[in-house]
Amino acid sequence: MFQFFNRVKTVVSSELNSMLDKAEDPVKMLDQFMRDMESDIREVESAVAKQIANEKMLKRKSDDAQALVEKRQEQAEKAIEAGNEDLARRALEDKNEQETQANTLRESWERAKRDADQLREKLDDMKKEYQQMQLKKDSLKARAESAKTRTKMNRTMSSIGNDASKQGFERMEEKVLQFESEADTSEDLSSASKSLDDEFEELDKNDVDDELTALKKKLGKE
């Protein structure tokens, strides 16, 4: 479990070089690795909880056994004071048996406590590494998305400036120029088709307009 966790950390820390070589999606792979790391942490948390429970159980049994040893010692002393040597002997015999068990339980508890402490320390290290990898993942995902966006923009800009686009634009420009030329030509033809009387009539019309304007100015009716 710990080896797998370290392997995941190494892959992420290398910034996905191997995954990129295999054309894998870095963002999806990062999310998968983080899920695997979370699963590892949950398993270790469960193991730590069991070990702590076992350590507490052994501690309780060790304390009970030691308390019984002390009780038998007090009972033996009390029996001696009462002049009952046989009862004192039996209390001491049981005390010796309980002391052997108490020593065994104490050694088991001390070993379980060391194991529990080591597991707790490893779990803390895993959680710290996970937090570091989470920050690293967020940074790598942002970089991957940025790279994808830049690639898409570059491809779009490239398609805009290709030969087909330029040729199509030039054709439209030629059509607009053609339309403008046709419009100018139609105006010229319209002017050329006016008769001499039409032109004099227009001239007379302009003179009347000028006279009307002057009269209105004179009368203050502008």
GIGI-V162455 format. One record per backbone hydrogen bond with DSSP energy under -0.5 kcal/mol. CO is the residue of the C=O (numbers start at 1). NH is the residue of the N-H. Records with the same first field share a line. If there is no record, write none. Layout:
CO->NH / NH
This chain:
1->5
2->6
3->7
4->8
5->9
6->10
7->11
8->12
9->13
10->14
11->16
12->15
14->17
16->20
17->21
18->22
19->24
20->23
24->26
25->29
26->30
27->31
28->32
29->33
30->34
31->35
32->36
33->37
34->38
35->39
36->40
37->41
38->42
39->43
40->44
41->45
42->46
43->47
44->48
45->49
46->50
47->51
48->52
49->53
50->54
51->55
52->56
53->57
54->58
55->59
56->60
57->61
58->62
59->63
60->64
61->65
62->66
63->67
64->68
65->69
66->70
67->71
68->72
69->73
70->74
71->75
72->76
73->77
74->78
75->79
76->80
77->81
78->82
79->84
80->83
83->85
84->88
85->89
86->90
87->91
88->92
89->93
90->94
91->95
92->96
93->97
94->98
95->99
96->100
97->101
98->102
99->103
100->104
101->105
102->106
103->107
104->108
105->109
106->110
107->111
108->112
109->113
110->114
111->115
112->116
113->117
114->118
115->119
116->120
117->121
118->122
119->123
120->124
121->125
122->126
123->127
124->128
125->129
126->130
127->131
128->132
129->133
130->134
131->135
132->136
133->137
134->138
135->139
136->140
137->141
138->142
139->143
140->144
141->145
142->146
143->147
144->148
145->149
146->150
147->151
148->152
149->153
150->154
151->155
152->156
153->157
154->158
155->159
156->160
157->161
159->162
162->166
163->167
164->168
165->169
166->170
167->171
168->172
169->173
170->174
171->175
172->176
173->177
174->178
175->179
176->180
177->181
178->182
179->183
180->184
181->185
182->186
183->187
184->188
185->189
186->190
187->191
188->192
189->193
191->194
195->199
196->200
197->201
198->202
199->203
200->204
201->205
202->206
203->207
204->208
205->209
206->210
207->211
208->212
209->213
210->214
211->215
212->216
213->217
214->218
215->219
216->221
217->220
